[in-house]
Amino acid sequence: MTSSGRVTLKPGDTIGILGGGQLGRMLALAAARLGLKAQVFSPDPDSPAFDVVQNATCAEYADVEALELFASDVAVITYEFENIPSSTAMILSARRPVLPDPGVLETVQDRFAEKNFVTKLGIATARYADVSSAQELKTAIGQIGLPAVLKTRRFGYDGKGQVVVREGDDPEAVWADLETRSAILEAFVPYEREISVVAARSASGEVVCFDVTENEHRDHILKFSHAPARISDELAAQARVIAEKIATALDYVGVLAVELFVVPGKDGPSLLVNEIAPRVHNSGHWTLDGASVSQFEQHIRAIAGWPLAHPVRHGDVTMTNLIGDDILDYGKWLGVPGATVHLYGKGAPRPGRKMGHVTEVKQS
Amino acid sequence: MTSSGRVTLKPGDTIGILGGGQLGRMLALAAARLGLKAQVFSPDPDSPAFDVVQNATCAEYADVEALELFASDVAVITYEFENIPSSTAMILSARRPVLPDPGVLETVQDRFAEKNFVTKLGIATARYADVSSAQELKTAIGQIGLPAVLKTRRFGYDGKGQVVVREGDDPEAVWADLETRSAILEAFVPYEREISVVAARSASGEVVCFDVTENEHRDHILKFSHAPARISDELAAQARVIAEKIATALDYVGVLAVELFVVPGKDGPSLLVNEIAPRVHNSGHWTLDGASVSQFEQHIRAIAGWPLAHPVRHGDVTMTNLIGDDILDYGKWLGVPGATVHLYGKGAPRPGRKMGHVTEVKQS
């Protein structure tokens, strides 16, 4: 069966997961709850996801033999991160369905392609321009205005690979500092809040969105999520329509997250798409405890060819990330009535490293 | 460290679990959520719990070498079932803390010892008498009256090892049919409902009870649990006090379940203790989705020396067991809005085999 083939798993079948971090771990745990097995592929021998599966493959993503053996062990393959090398995806796709189809990565791995894709769907984003030299940066600044954000086209996350360009900055120096050959300049968006939609799409084309989530970042890393977002029902409906349109246009199977800015305006707030994450997403972690079915289970259901759930939210939910040394407070969190603590089984805390999270649900 | 030593685990430490069924599996999953590793010991190579741990020991409970190696791999040991051979417990206790202390099994493995223990605490049970021959059965019938229930003192579960004795039955034949040398005869209780209390006790002596659950059996096997039970707050408080008294008297560390009958009376309903289960319990499965922290996590917290949670219930909860061929309906259950489906990763369904369960939460 190739990636184009429809797949329907039976209980007891095995899902292959590329990547052994906390997302892979929580995907494997969700598979287990549904009576499915998981096998994790990761080059890191200390992968937290290895702890929760019987079979793990510790090998490089370029290891063809390991990839082939891994594919032969599993019924379907998915991934916890968007930067899968295309050769890895090709080797696997030739042997087993890989879902979501790695073709979507070409669009969402590259910020310029992503913005073009969203714009063609008639969905608003911040103004942007392609930049591949200091000269082009100057031109782009002329078009977009300042302040603006210069971002590498690929491999950025948690604020890495981006810099704010302000009035008076030297474009030559800014360009040299980013150390890239391809970037985009985005207009700085004076947003009033950041929200995200975590959406699942099944192979049959059904899309189910979780309630829109409001996100607060600290040092470019997600710190708090609140569900539902404090926005009007109308705006929330618009956000869900955007996520559905994107998932459908990508012919996506699995869970994706769309991050959006809520921008004030004289006719009321409007939405700009910031980013698409082709995977389960930190802003959906609240669903583990705050909804009848989590984003991780929705992803597993989608790639297993099983019906999507129609999750019910248990109340007003706040998710707090435990980042770096925050983890040292786990004992305190264990004692908070009604709090649910998740620790990811990672080793030593490092600054910026996501070590766990806490969910609190209040009946609304 | 021996079983009398206090233990406090760190994230990343390993919990040893004796028994590889669905309870062991859900304990291992709960440990994973807290960043703890689990290692499962089971003689059955098809143990569902093996699927969710990196390290499993497949060996007989009498295999001394395997037990010693297992103990050396883990920081603390617990179990998913009460019929641990005492020699197994002894070998392990000499090497690592075993929690709850296997000493409690002497009391709760034996229905007669259990009833005596409960009675000494001033807690009511059905009238009962020790029976070890057909002649003693006749005497017991004279004391207790009929109908009554004859139960083996040990190793009964899900209605196995028990028979109802009615007016006109031949005591000789009834005794021969039970094929045991030690039993108890219990008065038949005209109860109006069956309830249970799932309670956790920490090493420091704190007891936290989940909301009292109401249970419906079919063919002696739990079919439905409802939380909260449809009883008065006063009766629920009495039930919790009973569970707390039992846990404390046993110097228990971990989760236990106390099953009770609600018996009508002219001064209102009263409670009789039916049975103590020294482990996580089917009637507590609703806590996985219906409360902020589950019975499995409470047990892990208790044996890890971590603070107990003070769980918040998300609404009115119904748990439905998928028994035997019920599992074939999993596709139907996956489509029920708000339902959470748990499949245990067992092989073929057999009549009476617990294959999974479904939780439904309604905001109360």
Interface residues (C-beta under 8 A of the other chain):
Chain A: P11 G12 R25 L29 A32 R33 L34 G35 L36 K37 F50 D51 V52 V53 Q54 A56 D289 S292 V293 R301 W306 P307 A309 H310 P311 V312 H314 G315 I327 Y330 G331 L334 G335 P337 G338 A339 T340 V341 H342 L343 Y344 G345 K346 G347 G356 T359 E360 V361 Q363
Chain B: P11 G12 R25 A28 L29 A32 R33 L34 G35 L36 K37 F50 D51 V52 V53 Q54 A56 D289 S292 V293 R301 W306 P307 A309 H310 P311 V312 H314 G315 I327 Y330 G331 L334 G335 P337 G338 A339 T340 V341 H342 L343 Y344 G345 K346 G347 G356 T359 E360 V361 Q363
